[in-house]
Amino acid sequence: MTIELDDSGWGDPIGGVFIGVLRIETNEYMVKEIEVTHFQGPNFTQKTFLTRGLELVMEIFRCLQVTLDEPIHVCRGAVLDGVREGLKAQNYQVIPTKIEGKLQELVEANFVESLGRLGISDIPLVSGKERFFRQLEWIQEDLKNREQYAKTGWKNWPTKIRNWKPKWRRKQQNLLGQPLIIKLGGSIISDKTKRSKARFDIIRQLVSEIASISSSPIIVIHGGGSFGHFPAKEYELHRGGRSKRKRLGLTETALEMNRLTQYLIEAFHEVQKPAIPIHASSVIVALDGRISHMDIESLREFLRQGFIPVLSGDVAADTVTNFTIISGDQIAMYLARLLNAPRVVFATDVDGLYTADPKEAPNAKRIDVITPDTLAQVFDEIAVGVAAETADVTEGMRGKLNEIFKGLPKNCEVLITDIRKPGTLQRIAAGKSVPSTLLRHSS
Ligand code: IPE
């Protein structure tokens, strides 16, 4: 039978290097990690990773009972020099080659998952600039504590990489133009009390405001409202699962979300604005309910061409729980970080977050700014009542605020407001102030 051997992580600044072995005919697969310590200090200079790599491969070969008559296709990467030499010396038939396809994807996924366990969640599966800089950004957020996970043995670590500043990346990303990300709350575009009932008048109103913006690229993400939330709750999809009943529930939820997305796309088409649906379920992989990978290449390309990509909170494959629900809030903040968005708008039906429902309590006060320091106090204030939404909402709003702060990049601010009033969105796109609740890192 044929054996393939590939590595992942050699060009990544964080973590060790993963070596995966696949027996093609039987799909038997095993992976092991050359620990990051082999890429640090004198170990790296002495190239201890070469012998460690061979040791690990021999362990895998023993488990898989690889025999001398099986051709071994080994990736040409330098980290595997020791493996190729060592195997040849033991009379294995080594064929240096370029590994693509299934094995490559598996090893990359294992490597990316290991970064996910460290807490770096938004890492592309494909190695490259985006993945590299995202890791540097993560280290720089807390250099003192995180440097231990880095390949500090690299020659340019102390001179260059260690001193890398996120603003260099921003400059590069700005070539695209900083996008405005708009999350349309499910409870505004649908009637939350009636299953799968869209509010077409509101959808049209919102879409025509959004379509009037030409100054910056726009990404729209809508929530589930009475479409996705009903089946998602009925089948408890956020907990994952595997039964046929649950999997059918997942299909049902995806269908519901697609339907709502379609209504939005139709509304954009009606006003002759090019929009394109991007189904989050097709581009996201989650790790225990959090996005661990999102392929944004088509989104980026459509954005560059002037389309409005329309996404939604959605179902997603999950490497821990099989599948899960990813909220539009999580996607919005994930994209804000990845695309360096200066502003994210959470569109609701009041101009901010109030201490009580302003439609019922005339003395309700709007909370103008929330920072991580004032969040706990805000939770106390809104405990008595929250504007804009109905019964289950206090918890919903807490969840929303927590989600926003979890993903809020340093230079980004989030506005919770009503964008239906003509001109409001234009002011936001121009960086001007509007009546709203602002969420940001400092007051
Ligand atoms: C939920 O998305 C998506 C599904 C239920 C499939 P959100 O959590 O962003 O939806 P809203 O805005 O709260 O309705």
Boltz pocket constraint, residues with backbone or C-beta under 6 A from the ligand:
constraints:
  - pocket:
      binder: B
      contacts: [[A, 184], [A, 185], [A, 186], [A, 187], [A, 222], [A, 223], [A, 224], [A, 225], [A, 226], [A, 228], [A, 229], [A, 232], [A, 253], [A, 257], [A, 312], [A, 313], [A, 314], [A, 315], [A, 325], [A, 326], [A, 327], [A, 328], [A, 329]]
      max_distance: 6.0
